Amino acid sequence: MPRNALFVLALALITAAACGPDDEELAAAQAAAVAALADEVWQHTLSQSPYLQVRHGALIRELPDYTLDNTTENAAFARATLE
């Protein structure tokens, strides 16, 4: 999992731990949302990095595409993740 995703997940867990008993359901929902987002970012990062694919035992199915179109798609993914 990328460092940024781990940071976001850690921040969510710390926030959840700081909540009172009344906020447990909200904290659980937020933690689940952050975990899902972190997983989505990780899967995207893994699909884009042959190095990470090899490190985690996945097959390299294609090499990265360094075209402007792919860079634009990655930027759109990053913007959507931040929203």
Helices and strands as residue ranges (DSSP letters): H 3-18, G 21-23, H 24-48, H 50-55, H 68-82
